[in-house]
Amino acid sequence: MQIFRWIHARGVVDPALMTDLPAALRAKLAEDGLTEQLTVSFERAAADRTRKLLVRMTDGAEVETVLIPRLPAKKGELPSPVPPESMDDLEDADAASAPDDDDDDERGDGGKTKALPVTQCISTQVGCAMGCSFCASGVAGLKRHMTPAEIVSQVLVGRSRLEGDEQLRNVVFMGMGEPLHNYEATARALRLLTHPDGISLSSRRVTVSTSGLVPEIARLGEDFGGKVALAISLHAPDDDTRSRLMPINRKYPLRELMAALRAYPLPPRRRITIEYTLVSEHNDSVAEARAVATLLRGLPVKINLIPMNPVEASTLRSPSWERVLAFQRTLCDAGYSCFIRRRRGDDVSAACGQLALAGEKPKVRVYRGPGAKAGT
C-alpha cells in the first residue's frame, strides 16, 4: 500500500524518492522496473490552454490524451468562429462530465482563490474498432487494447503537467478507443482512479463514454451501481442513419440501446449524458431534433450537441450555426437540458473526434448519404 500511495496519490514513480521504503526494496524496485511508465513524445498547447499530449508506452505504441481547463465564457474569446451574441447557448467542453450539482473547489488564500478545474480526456485503446464515420480515432483500425496501468498512467502524466492554478477535477474516458470494448482494463482503471488511497477521484467525476455496447452498459451498471457517470454517443435518432454513421448500431440497434439506458441504475439527481455530433445535411434537421426528443422521452438525460470538428480522413462537415441553434431550440422546447459543446483545442487537433494515431495516413472515407455505403 505504501508503494501504491507513492505512485497514485503523490505521483512519484522513482523508487529512489520513496523515502519511507527500505533501501534494499528501493534498489530492487529500480532494478525490476516499478511501473509501466509513459513518456511524452510531444505536447501541443492550444490558444485556449487546452493541451494535447502524445504519450508513448513501453512497446512504442502511442495514444493521445488531452487536458482541458474549464475557462469562463467571455465574449469574443472563443477559439472557434461562433457569434458572440450566442455565447449564452454554449457550455464548456467538460460539460459531459460535470455533475448536475457541480461547484468549483476552493483553494488557498483562505478560500478566496478558486482553482481552475481541469478535465482530462483519456484513451483506452491504441486505435479503435468501431469505425464511426465522423471520428479520426478509428480510421486506422484497432491496434491493441491498453492495460489498466497504461490507462491510469495517462492521468499521472497529465497531473504532473498541470499549471499552478489548475486542479484535476474530472476524468472522461472519451479519448482514443471504445472503453467498453476493453471492459476489464477500463473497469480496473476506474477502481484505481477512485481508490481512496490513490488519485481518489469521486466516482461522480469520472465519465465513461460508449458508442453503445449494450451488454457492457449493463455490466458497468452492475459492477459500479450507476455511480460512474455514463455518456452515450447517439448521433442519430433512427437506425438507418445511425448504422451509416456508427456501424455498431447494426449489432445493437436503438431499441436495445434505449432499453439498456432505461435499465441503467442511477443515483438520485444523476443523469445520463447524450452526445450528439451534428453533421451537415445528415442528422442536423429540426425533424431529426424532434425525433431525438421522442426517442429519449422519459429518460433522465442531458444532451450535448457537438458541431462536427474537422477530420482529415472524412468528407463530413459541420452544419451552419443557424442549424445548430435550431436543433438546440427544438430540444429545449421539448423540455430537455441541451448544451452546445464549445470547441476546445481544435487548433491543435485535440477537439472531440480529432484524436488519431500518430504517423497514420488513412484513406479518406466518403459518406454518401442515405441509401449508400461509406467508402474510400
C-alpha atoms as a printed R data frame, in Angstrom:
    type eleno elety resid chain resno       x      y       z
1   ATOM     1    CA   MET     A     1   0.000  0.000   0.000
2   ATOM     2    CA   GLN     A     2   2.930  2.365   0.638
3   ATOM     3    CA   ILE     A     3   4.107  1.947  -2.947
4   ATOM     4    CA   PHE     A     4   0.562  2.409  -4.234
5   ATOM     5    CA   ARG     A     5   0.219  5.697  -2.344
6   ATOM     6    CA   TRP     A     6   3.567  6.969  -3.627
7   ATOM     7    CA   ILE     A     7   2.565  6.318  -7.233
8   ATOM     8    CA   HIS     A     8  -1.130  7.163  -7.291
9   ATOM     9    CA   ALA     A     9  -1.589  9.709  -4.505
10  ATOM    10    CA   ARG     A    10   1.735 11.543  -4.812
11  ATOM    11    CA   GLY     A    11   2.596 10.840  -8.449
12  ATOM    12    CA   VAL     A    12   6.096  9.561  -7.596
13  ATOM    13    CA   VAL     A    13   7.383  6.711  -9.792
14  ATOM    14    CA   ASP     A    14  11.102  6.907  -8.989
15  ATOM    15    CA   PRO     A    15  11.808  4.359  -6.203
16  ATOM    16    CA   ALA     A    16  14.765  6.444  -5.019
17  ATOM    17    CA   LEU     A    17  12.315  9.142  -3.883
18  ATOM    18    CA   MET     A    18  10.151  6.748  -1.854
19  ATOM    19    CA   THR     A    19  11.979  7.589   1.335
20  ATOM    20    CA   ASP     A    20   9.883  5.525   3.751
21  ATOM    21    CA   LEU     A    21  10.765  2.261   1.964
22  ATOM    22    CA   PRO     A    22  13.813  0.185   2.939
23  ATOM    23    CA   ALA     A    23  16.862  0.937   0.806
24  ATOM    24    CA   ALA     A    24  17.101 -2.669  -0.387
25  ATOM    25    CA   LEU     A    25  13.483 -2.614  -1.573
26  ATOM    26    CA   ARG     A    26  14.026  0.683  -3.389
27  ATOM    27    CA   ALA     A    27  17.029 -0.792  -5.165
28  ATOM    28    CA   LYS     A    28  15.054 -3.904  -6.139
29  ATOM    29    CA   LEU     A    29  12.145 -1.829  -7.471
30  ATOM    30    CA   ALA     A    30  14.527  0.293  -9.529
31  ATOM    31    CA   GLU     A    31  16.166 -2.826 -10.956
32  ATOM    32    CA   ASP     A    32  12.904 -4.579 -11.847
33  ATOM    33    CA   GLY     A    33  11.095 -1.548 -13.228
34  ATOM    34    CA   LEU     A    34   8.343 -0.317 -10.966
35  ATOM    35    CA   THR     A    35   5.578  0.740 -13.340
36  ATOM    36    CA   GLU     A    36   4.541  0.773 -16.966
37  ATOM    37    CA   GLN     A    37   5.763  4.320 -17.329
38  ATOM    38    CA   LEU     A    38   4.593  6.509 -20.194
39  ATOM    39    CA   THR     A    39   6.811  9.069 -21.832
40  ATOM    40    CA   VAL     A    40   5.539 12.220 -23.503
41  ATOM    41    CA   SER     A    41   6.554 12.284 -27.174
42  ATOM    42    CA   PHE     A    42   5.250 15.805 -27.624
43  ATOM    43    CA   GLU     A    43   2.859 18.324 -26.134
44  ATOM    44    CA   ARG     A    44   0.886 20.907 -28.090
45  ATOM    45    CA   ALA     A    45  -0.907 23.802 -26.429
46  ATOM    46    CA   ALA     A    46  -3.947 25.494 -27.946
47  ATOM    47    CA   ALA     A    47  -4.804 29.164 -27.639
48  ATOM    48    CA   ASP     A    48  -7.455 28.304 -25.023
49  ATOM    49    CA   ARG     A    49  -4.931 26.450 -22.769
50  ATOM    50    CA   THR     A    50  -6.106 23.019 -23.899
51  ATOM    51    CA   ARG     A    51  -3.067 20.733 -24.168
52  ATOM    52    CA   LYS     A    52  -2.779 17.584 -26.226
53  ATOM    53    CA   LEU     A    53  -0.145 15.066 -25.136
54  ATOM    54    CA   LEU     A    54   1.123 12.248 -27.325
55  ATOM    55    CA   VAL     A    55   2.243  9.577 -24.869
56  ATOM    56    CA   ARG     A    56   4.368  6.566 -25.716
57  ATOM    57    CA   MET     A    57   4.116  3.210 -23.984
58  ATOM    58    CA   THR     A    58   6.936  0.771 -23.320
59  ATOM    59    CA   ASP     A    59   6.307 -1.152 -26.569
60  ATOM    60    CA   GLY     A    60   6.458  2.048 -28.642
61  ATOM    61    CA   ALA     A    61   2.699  2.340 -29.186
62  ATOM    62    CA   GLU     A    62   1.347  5.871 -28.811
63  ATOM    63    CA   VAL     A    63  -2.001  7.390 -27.842
64  ATOM    64    CA   GLU     A    64  -3.251 10.897 -27.203
65  ATOM    65    CA   THR     A    65  -4.634 12.393 -24.000
66  ATOM    66    CA   VAL     A    66  -5.988 15.922 -23.572
67  ATOM    67    CA   LEU     A    67  -6.045 18.373 -20.655
68  ATOM    68    CA   ILE     A    68  -8.989 20.786 -20.861
69  ATOM    69    CA   PRO     A    69  -9.117 23.685 -18.375
70  ATOM    70    CA   ARG     A    70 -12.612 25.000 -17.735
71  ATOM    71    CA   LEU     A    71 -12.355 28.610 -18.820
72  ATOM    72    CA   PRO     A    72 -15.049 31.221 -18.178
73  ATOM    73    CA   ALA     A    73 -17.110 32.043 -21.237
74  ATOM    74    CA   LYS     A    74 -16.334 35.605 -22.279
75  ATOM    75    CA   LYS     A    75 -17.498 37.359 -25.369
76  ATOM    76    CA   GLY     A    76 -15.026 37.291 -28.227
77  ATOM    77    CA   GLU     A    77 -12.686 34.743 -26.605
78  ATOM    78    CA   LEU     A    78 -13.820 31.524 -28.262
79  ATOM    79    CA   PRO     A    79 -11.183 29.801 -30.394
80  ATOM    80    CA   SER     A    80 -13.836 28.939 -32.979
81  ATOM    81    CA   PRO     A    81 -15.933 31.283 -35.144
82  ATOM    82    CA   VAL     A    82 -19.085 31.447 -33.012
83  ATOM    83    CA   PRO     A    83 -21.195 34.609 -32.976
84  ATOM    84    CA   PRO     A    84 -20.588 36.462 -29.642
85  ATOM    85    CA   GLU     A    85 -24.310 37.000 -29.181
86  ATOM    86    CA   SER     A    86 -24.709 33.217 -28.965
87  ATOM    87    CA   MET     A    87 -22.357 32.783 -26.008
88  ATOM    88    CA   ASP     A    88 -25.177 32.026 -23.590
89  ATOM    89    CA   ASP     A    89 -26.030 28.926 -25.618
90  ATOM    90    CA   LEU     A    90 -22.631 27.335 -25.029
91  ATOM    91    CA   GLU     A    91 -21.230 25.034 -22.364
92  ATOM    92    CA   ASP     A    92 -17.623 24.161 -21.599
93  ATOM    93    CA   ALA     A    93 -16.059 21.120 -23.203
94  ATOM    94    CA   ASP     A    94 -16.187 19.194 -19.935
95  ATOM    95    CA   ALA     A    95 -19.952 19.508 -19.640
96  ATOM    96    CA   ALA     A    96 -20.360 15.794 -20.213
97  ATOM    97    CA   SER     A    97 -18.534 15.005 -17.019
98  ATOM    98    CA   ALA     A    98 -19.698 17.802 -14.735
99  ATOM    99    CA   PRO     A    99 -22.130 16.608 -12.059
100 ATOM   100    CA   ASP     A   100 -25.577 18.148 -12.047
101 ATOM   101    CA   ASP     A   101 -24.798 19.811  -8.703
102 ATOM   102    CA   ASP     A   102 -21.282 20.846  -9.752
103 ATOM   103    CA   ASP     A   103 -19.474 23.596  -7.871
104 ATOM   104    CA   ASP     A   104 -15.862 24.754  -8.015
105 ATOM   105    CA   ASP     A   105 -13.402 23.652  -5.358
106 ATOM   106    CA   GLU     A   106 -11.744 26.490  -3.483
107 ATOM   107    CA   ARG     A   107  -8.047 26.539  -2.762
108 ATOM   108    CA   GLY     A   108  -5.619 28.823  -0.948
109 ATOM   109    CA   ASP     A   109  -5.900 32.424   0.230
110 ATOM   110    CA   GLY     A   110  -8.334 31.500   2.975
111 ATOM   111    CA   GLY     A   111 -10.836 30.244   0.409
112 ATOM   112    CA   LYS     A   112 -10.716 33.403  -1.696
113 ATOM   113    CA   THR     A   113  -8.859 31.863  -4.644
114 ATOM   114    CA   LYS     A   114 -10.534 29.166  -6.661
115 ATOM   115    CA   ALA     A   115  -8.607 26.508  -8.531
116 ATOM   116    CA   LEU     A   116  -9.098 26.276 -12.271
117 ATOM   117    CA   PRO     A   117 -10.846 22.915 -12.801
118 ATOM   118    CA   VAL     A   118  -9.297 20.687 -15.456
119 ATOM   119    CA   THR     A   119 -10.911 17.772 -17.244
120 ATOM   120    CA   GLN     A   120  -8.611 15.117 -18.668
121 ATOM   121    CA   CYS     A   121  -9.741 13.074 -21.654
122 ATOM   122    CA   ILE     A   122  -8.003  9.680 -21.686
123 ATOM   123    CA   SER     A   123  -7.664  6.814 -24.164
124 ATOM   124    CA   THR     A   124  -8.355  3.115 -23.610
125 ATOM   125    CA   GLN     A   125  -7.172  1.566 -26.874
126 ATOM   126    CA   VAL     A   126  -4.489  2.123 -29.482
127 ATOM   127    CA   GLY     A   127  -6.812  2.921 -32.363
128 ATOM   128    CA   CYS     A   128 -10.459  1.861 -32.387
129 ATOM   129    CA   ALA     A   129 -12.542 -0.884 -33.967
130 ATOM   130    CA   MET     A   130 -15.867  0.993 -34.033
131 ATOM   131    CA   GLY     A   131 -15.296  2.811 -37.351
132 ATOM   132    CA   CYS     A   132 -17.557  5.818 -36.722
133 ATOM   133    CA   SER     A   133 -17.666  7.981 -39.853
134 ATOM   134    CA   PHE     A   134 -17.026 11.298 -38.096
135 ATOM   135    CA   CYS     A   135 -14.155 10.213 -35.812
136 ATOM   136    CA   ALA     A   136 -10.422 10.127 -36.547
137 ATOM   137    CA   SER     A   137  -9.551  7.532 -33.898
138 ATOM   138    CA   GLY     A   138 -10.834  4.538 -35.835
139 ATOM   139    CA   VAL     A   139  -9.691  5.268 -39.374
140 ATOM   140    CA   ALA     A   140  -6.625  3.029 -38.994
141 ATOM   141    CA   GLY     A   141  -8.492  0.339 -37.051
142 ATOM   142    CA   LEU     A   142  -7.701 -1.185 -33.680
143 ATOM   143    CA   LYS     A   143  -4.034 -1.873 -32.953
144 ATOM   144    CA   ARG     A   144  -4.367 -3.196 -29.386
145 ATOM   145    CA   HIS     A   145  -6.061 -2.759 -26.032
146 ATOM   146    CA   MET     A   146  -4.369 -0.686 -23.343
147 ATOM   147    CA   THR     A   147  -3.636 -2.173 -19.923
148 ATOM   148    CA   PRO     A   148  -5.148 -0.739 -16.722
149 ATOM   149    CA   ALA     A   149  -1.714  0.626 -15.773
150 ATOM   150    CA   GLU     A   150  -1.364  2.378 -19.137
151 ATOM   151    CA   ILE     A   151  -4.830  3.906 -18.852
152 ATOM   152    CA   VAL     A   152  -4.215  5.222 -15.332
153 ATOM   153    CA   SER     A   153  -0.684  6.368 -16.173
154 ATOM   154    CA   GLN     A   154  -2.167  8.922 -18.569
155 ATOM   155    CA   VAL     A   155  -3.736 10.613 -15.548
156 ATOM   156    CA   LEU     A   156  -0.461 10.509 -13.622
157 ATOM   157    CA   VAL     A   157   1.311 12.122 -16.579
158 ATOM   158    CA   GLY     A   158  -1.463 14.673 -17.047
159 ATOM   159    CA   ARG     A   159  -1.489 15.584 -13.377
160 ATOM   160    CA   SER     A   160   2.260 16.225 -13.492
161 ATOM   161    CA   ARG     A   161   1.674 18.719 -16.335
162 ATOM   162    CA   LEU     A   162  -0.875 20.878 -14.520
163 ATOM   163    CA   GLU     A   163  -0.017 24.534 -14.138
164 ATOM   164    CA   GLY     A   164  -0.052 26.438 -10.840
165 ATOM   165    CA   ASP     A   165  -3.725 27.457 -10.797
166 ATOM   166    CA   GLU     A   166  -5.040 24.183 -12.236
167 ATOM   167    CA   GLN     A   167  -6.582 21.235 -10.419
168 ATOM   168    CA   LEU     A   168  -7.593 17.915 -11.953
169 ATOM   169    CA   ARG     A   169 -11.345 17.764 -11.455
170 ATOM   170    CA   ASN     A   170 -12.838 15.303 -13.929
171 ATOM   171    CA   VAL     A   171 -11.604 12.361 -15.985
172 ATOM   172    CA   VAL     A   172 -13.532 11.346 -19.087
173 ATOM   173    CA   PHE     A   173 -12.990  8.098 -20.965
174 ATOM   174    CA   MET     A   174 -13.568  9.819 -24.306
175 ATOM   175    CA   GLY     A   175 -10.158  9.591 -25.966
176 ATOM   176    CA   MET     A   176  -8.978  7.015 -28.472
177 ATOM   177    CA   GLY     A   177 -10.805  3.700 -28.381
178 ATOM   178    CA   GLU     A   178 -14.125  2.343 -27.137
179 ATOM   179    CA   PRO     A   179 -13.799  1.942 -23.340
180 ATOM   180    CA   LEU     A   180 -16.378 -0.829 -23.065
181 ATOM   181    CA   HIS     A   181 -14.701 -2.830 -25.863
182 ATOM   182    CA   ASN     A   182 -11.757 -3.051 -23.430
183 ATOM   183    CA   TYR     A   183 -14.034 -3.639 -20.470
184 ATOM   184    CA   GLU     A   184 -11.778 -5.453 -17.986
185 ATOM   185    CA   ALA     A   185  -8.989 -2.878 -18.276
186 ATOM   186    CA   THR     A   186 -11.451  0.020 -18.142
187 ATOM   187    CA   ALA     A   187 -13.142 -1.364 -15.017
188 ATOM   188    CA   ARG     A   188  -9.800 -1.909 -13.291
189 ATOM   189    CA   ALA     A   189  -8.700  1.618 -14.219
190 ATOM   190    CA   LEU     A   190 -11.944  3.024 -12.794
191 ATOM   191    CA   ARG     A   191 -11.294  1.293  -9.481
192 ATOM   192    CA   LEU     A   192  -7.723  2.588  -9.376
193 ATOM   193    CA   LEU     A   193  -8.718  6.170 -10.201
194 ATOM   194    CA   THR     A   194 -11.366  6.230  -7.469
195 ATOM   195    CA   HIS     A   195  -9.377  4.337  -4.805
196 ATOM   196    CA   PRO     A   196  -9.282  6.416  -1.588
197 ATOM   197    CA   ASP     A   197  -5.538  5.795  -1.123
198 ATOM   198    CA   GLY     A   198  -4.703  6.778  -4.689
199 ATOM   199    CA   ILE     A   199  -5.766  9.547  -7.042
200 ATOM   200    CA   SER     A   200  -9.058  9.391  -5.127
201 ATOM   201    CA   LEU     A   201 -11.373 10.899  -7.715
202 ATOM   202    CA   SER     A   202 -15.037 10.907  -6.794
203 ATOM   203    CA   SER     A   203 -16.824  8.351  -8.974
204 ATOM   204    CA   ARG     A   204 -19.307 11.051  -9.972
205 ATOM   205    CA   ARG     A   205 -16.402 12.942 -11.556
206 ATOM   206    CA   VAL     A   206 -15.443 10.060 -13.824
207 ATOM   207    CA   THR     A   207 -17.381  9.589 -17.054
208 ATOM   208    CA   VAL     A   208 -17.295  6.572 -19.352
209 ATOM   209    CA   SER     A   209 -18.447  7.227 -22.899
210 ATOM   210    CA   THR     A   210 -19.608  4.428 -25.168
211 ATOM   211    CA   SER     A   211 -20.838  4.065 -28.713
212 ATOM   212    CA   GLY     A   212 -23.477  1.661 -27.432
213 ATOM   213    CA   LEU     A   213 -22.166 -1.778 -26.451
214 ATOM   214    CA   VAL     A   214 -25.373 -2.926 -24.794
215 ATOM   215    CA   PRO     A   215 -24.156 -5.924 -22.736
216 ATOM   216    CA   GLU     A   216 -21.240 -3.924 -21.341
217 ATOM   217    CA   ILE     A   217 -23.504 -0.993 -20.411
218 ATOM   218    CA   ALA     A   218 -25.497 -3.411 -18.261
219 ATOM   219    CA   ARG     A   219 -22.290 -4.817 -16.814
220 ATOM   220    CA   LEU     A   220 -20.977 -1.340 -15.973
221 ATOM   221    CA   GLY     A   221 -24.199 -0.598 -14.122
222 ATOM   222    CA   GLU     A   222 -23.991 -3.855 -12.181
223 ATOM   223    CA   ASP     A   223 -20.301 -3.519 -11.313
224 ATOM   224    CA   PHE     A   224 -20.405  0.129 -10.238
225 ATOM   225    CA   GLY     A   225 -24.025  0.577  -9.195
226 ATOM   226    CA   GLY     A   226 -24.527  3.521 -11.529
227 ATOM   227    CA   LYS     A   227 -22.052  5.637  -9.562
228 ATOM   228    CA   VAL     A   228 -19.768  6.098 -12.569
229 ATOM   229    CA   ALA     A   229 -21.211  8.680 -14.942
230 ATOM   230    CA   LEU     A   230 -22.334  7.326 -18.307
231 ATOM   231    CA   ALA     A   231 -22.256  9.123 -21.656
232 ATOM   232    CA   ILE     A   232 -23.800  7.694 -24.806
233 ATOM   233    CA   SER     A   233 -22.693  8.572 -28.322
234 ATOM   234    CA   LEU     A   234 -26.100  8.743 -30.004
235 ATOM   235    CA   HIS     A   235 -25.607 10.879 -33.138
236 ATOM   236    CA   ALA     A   236 -28.857  9.859 -34.871
237 ATOM   237    CA   PRO     A   237 -32.487  9.211 -33.893
238 ATOM   238    CA   ASP     A   238 -33.158  6.349 -36.333
239 ATOM   239    CA   ASP     A   239 -31.442  3.064 -37.104
240 ATOM   240    CA   ASP     A   240 -30.761  3.711 -40.791
241 ATOM   241    CA   THR     A   241 -28.856  6.950 -40.199
242 ATOM   242    CA   ARG     A   242 -27.115  5.709 -37.069
243 ATOM   243    CA   SER     A   243 -25.964  2.498 -38.752
244 ATOM   244    CA   ARG     A   244 -24.395  4.508 -41.559
245 ATOM   245    CA   LEU     A   245 -22.623  6.826 -39.145
246 ATOM   246    CA   MET     A   246 -21.888  4.192 -36.484
247 ATOM   247    CA   PRO     A   247 -21.558  0.560 -37.647
248 ATOM   248    CA   ILE     A   248 -22.012 -0.724 -34.069
249 ATOM   249    CA   ASN     A   249 -25.716  0.131 -34.423
250 ATOM   250    CA   ARG     A   250 -26.140 -2.831 -36.779
251 ATOM   251    CA   LYS     A   251 -25.296 -5.127 -33.868
252 ATOM   252    CA   TYR     A   252 -27.023 -3.144 -31.116
253 ATOM   253    CA   PRO     A   253 -29.872 -1.109 -32.658
254 ATOM   254    CA   LEU     A   254 -31.571  1.796 -30.940
255 ATOM   255    CA   ARG     A   255 -34.352 -0.302 -29.429
256 ATOM   256    CA   GLU     A   256 -31.792 -2.366 -27.487
257 ATOM   257    CA   LEU     A   257 -29.712  0.688 -26.588
258 ATOM   258    CA   MET     A   258 -32.708  2.578 -25.197
259 ATOM   259    CA   ALA     A   259 -33.723 -0.476 -23.150
260 ATOM   260    CA   ALA     A   260 -30.202 -0.620 -21.682
261 ATOM   261    CA   LEU     A   261 -30.375  3.062 -20.724
262 ATOM   262    CA   ARG     A   262 -33.757  2.654 -19.061
263 ATOM   263    CA   ALA     A   263 -32.348 -0.233 -17.012
264 ATOM   264    CA   TYR     A   264 -29.129  1.568 -16.047
265 ATOM   265    CA   PRO     A   265 -29.070  2.279 -12.283
266 ATOM   266    CA   LEU     A   266 -28.724  5.972 -11.487
267 ATOM   267    CA   PRO     A   267 -28.363  7.630  -8.080
268 ATOM   268    CA   PRO     A   268 -30.840 10.428  -7.287
269 ATOM   269    CA   ARG     A   269 -30.425 13.623  -9.344
270 ATOM   270    CA   ARG     A   270 -27.970 11.985 -11.727
271 ATOM   271    CA   ARG     A   271 -28.463 11.930 -15.470
272 ATOM   272    CA   ILE     A   272 -27.047 10.122 -18.478
273 ATOM   273    CA   THR     A   273 -25.256 12.375 -20.946
274 ATOM   274    CA   ILE     A   274 -26.307 12.051 -24.567
275 ATOM   275    CA   GLU     A   275 -23.624 13.093 -27.054
276 ATOM   276    CA   TYR     A   276 -24.848 14.113 -30.479
277 ATOM   277    CA   THR     A   277 -22.393 15.126 -33.202
278 ATOM   278    CA   LEU     A   278 -24.133 17.369 -35.709
279 ATOM   279    CA   VAL     A   279 -23.142 16.536 -39.286
280 ATOM   280    CA   SER     A   280 -24.225 18.859 -42.067
281 ATOM   281    CA   GLU     A   281 -27.174 17.547 -44.101
282 ATOM   282    CA   HIS     A   282 -27.112 14.125 -42.427
283 ATOM   283    CA   ASN     A   283 -28.526 14.364 -38.885
284 ATOM   284    CA   ASP     A   284 -28.996 18.080 -38.186
285 ATOM   285    CA   SER     A   285 -32.551 18.919 -39.237
286 ATOM   286    CA   VAL     A   286 -35.340 20.148 -36.976
287 ATOM   287    CA   ALA     A   287 -37.270 16.991 -37.848
288 ATOM   288    CA   GLU     A   288 -34.393 14.893 -36.543
289 ATOM   289    CA   ALA     A   289 -34.243 17.002 -33.383
290 ATOM   290    CA   ARG     A   290 -37.927 16.226 -32.814
291 ATOM   291    CA   ALA     A   291 -37.174 12.535 -33.385
292 ATOM   292    CA   VAL     A   292 -34.385 12.691 -30.777
293 ATOM   293    CA   ALA     A   293 -36.839 14.231 -28.308
294 ATOM   294    CA   THR     A   294 -39.290 11.410 -28.923
295 ATOM   295    CA   LEU     A   295 -36.616  8.714 -28.696
296 ATOM   296    CA   LEU     A   296 -35.329  9.934 -25.323
297 ATOM   297    CA   ARG     A   297 -38.718 10.643 -23.765
298 ATOM   298    CA   GLY     A   298 -38.851  9.556 -20.126
299 ATOM   299    CA   LEU     A   299 -35.095  9.101 -19.739
300 ATOM   300    CA   PRO     A   300 -33.107 11.190 -17.206
301 ATOM   301    CA   VAL     A   301 -30.690 12.764 -19.681
302 ATOM   302    CA   LYS     A   302 -28.880 15.933 -20.596
303 ATOM   303    CA   ILE     A   303 -27.838 16.453 -24.195
304 ATOM   304    CA   ASN     A   304 -24.533 17.760 -25.511
305 ATOM   305    CA   LEU     A   305 -24.597 18.891 -29.123
306 ATOM   306    CA   ILE     A   306 -21.199 18.728 -30.832
307 ATOM   307    CA   PRO     A   307 -20.879 20.529 -34.171
308 ATOM   308    CA   MET     A   308 -18.574 18.190 -36.065
309 ATOM   309    CA   ASN     A   309 -14.905 19.050 -35.793
310 ATOM   310    CA   PRO     A   310 -12.799 18.795 -38.969
311 ATOM   311    CA   VAL     A   311 -11.334 15.323 -39.536
312 ATOM   312    CA   GLU     A   312  -8.761 14.833 -42.273
313 ATOM   313    CA   ALA     A   313  -9.969 11.355 -43.176
314 ATOM   314    CA   SER     A   314 -13.644 12.305 -43.581
315 ATOM   315    CA   THR     A   315 -15.675 14.268 -46.105
316 ATOM   316    CA   LEU     A   316 -18.325 15.049 -43.479
317 ATOM   317    CA   ARG     A   317 -18.690 18.666 -42.397
318 ATOM   318    CA   SER     A   318 -20.142 20.749 -39.570
319 ATOM   319    CA   PRO     A   319 -23.556 22.372 -40.119
320 ATOM   320    CA   SER     A   320 -24.179 26.100 -40.148
321 ATOM   321    CA   TRP     A   321 -24.511 27.853 -36.803
322 ATOM   322    CA   GLU     A   322 -28.170 28.604 -37.596
323 ATOM   323    CA   ARG     A   323 -28.937 24.885 -37.956
324 ATOM   324    CA   VAL     A   324 -27.083 24.107 -34.714
325 ATOM   325    CA   LEU     A   325 -29.147 26.678 -32.812
326 ATOM   326    CA   ALA     A   326 -32.387 25.470 -34.389
327 ATOM   327    CA   PHE     A   327 -31.589 21.908 -33.316
328 ATOM   328    CA   GLN     A   328 -30.870 23.062 -29.774
329 ATOM   329    CA   ARG     A   329 -34.010 25.198 -29.561
330 ATOM   330    CA   THR     A   330 -36.157 22.267 -30.652
331 ATOM   331    CA   LEU     A   331 -34.792 20.061 -27.873
332 ATOM   332    CA   CYS     A   332 -35.047 22.815 -25.258
333 ATOM   333    CA   ASP     A   333 -38.653 23.459 -26.281
334 ATOM   334    CA   ALA     A   334 -39.288 19.742 -25.760
335 ATOM   335    CA   GLY     A   335 -38.123 20.110 -22.155
336 ATOM   336    CA   TYR     A   336 -34.541 18.827 -22.344
337 ATOM   337    CA   SER     A   337 -31.387 20.350 -20.889
338 ATOM   338    CA   CYS     A   338 -29.412 20.795 -24.081
339 ATOM   339    CA   PHE     A   339 -25.978 22.380 -24.453
340 ATOM   340    CA   ILE     A   340 -23.715 23.144 -27.378
341 ATOM   341    CA   ARG     A   341 -20.213 21.869 -26.744
342 ATOM   342    CA   ARG     A   342 -17.666 24.647 -27.036
343 ATOM   343    CA   ARG     A   343 -14.838 23.820 -29.378
344 ATOM   344    CA   ARG     A   344 -11.715 23.361 -27.283
345 ATOM   345    CA   GLY     A   345  -8.283 22.631 -28.702
346 ATOM   346    CA   ASP     A   346  -9.363 22.293 -32.316
347 ATOM   347    CA   ASP     A   347  -6.383 24.390 -33.403
348 ATOM   348    CA   VAL     A   348  -4.112 21.532 -32.265
349 ATOM   349    CA   SER     A   349  -6.493 18.706 -33.346
350 ATOM   350    CA   ALA     A   350  -7.393 17.981 -29.724
351 ATOM   351    CA   ALA     A   351 -11.147 18.507 -30.053
352 ATOM   352    CA   CYS     A   352 -13.849 15.857 -29.942
353 ATOM   353    CA   GLY     A   353 -13.408 13.323 -32.751
354 ATOM   354    CA   GLN     A   354  -9.955 14.561 -33.771
355 ATOM   355    CA   LEU     A   355  -7.687 12.224 -31.783
356 ATOM   356    CA   ALA     A   356  -5.823  9.815 -34.060
357 ATOM   357    CA   LEU     A   357  -2.830  7.514 -34.207
358 ATOM   358    CA   ALA     A   358   0.396  9.408 -34.807
359 ATOM   359    CA   GLY     A   359   2.031  8.795 -38.148
360 ATOM   360    CA   GLU     A   360  -1.018  7.174 -39.732
361 ATOM   361    CA   LYS     A   361  -2.149  8.418 -43.137
362 ATOM   362    CA   PRO     A   362  -5.616  6.921 -43.506
363 ATOM   363    CA   LYS     A   363  -7.631  6.758 -46.669
364 ATOM   364    CA   VAL     A   364 -10.377  9.326 -46.966
365 ATOM   365    CA   ARG     A   365 -13.765  7.905 -46.031
366 ATOM   366    CA   VAL     A   366 -16.658  9.274 -48.036
367 ATOM   367    CA   TYR     A   367 -20.126  9.279 -46.523
368 ATOM   368    CA   ARG     A   368 -22.532  9.174 -49.463
369 ATOM   369    CA   GLY     A   369 -25.778  9.716 -47.610
370 ATOM   370    CA   PRO     A   370 -28.997  7.710 -47.344
371 ATOM   371    CA   GLY     A   371 -29.134  4.539 -49.382
372 ATOM   372    CA   ALA     A   372 -25.383  4.319 -49.898
373 ATOM   373    CA   LYS     A   373 -22.426  2.885 -48.047
374 ATOM   374    CA   ALA     A   374 -19.377  4.739 -46.793
375 ATOM   375    CA   GLY     A   375 -16.339  4.099 -48.941
376 ATOM   376    CA   THR     A   376 -12.961  5.409 -49.983
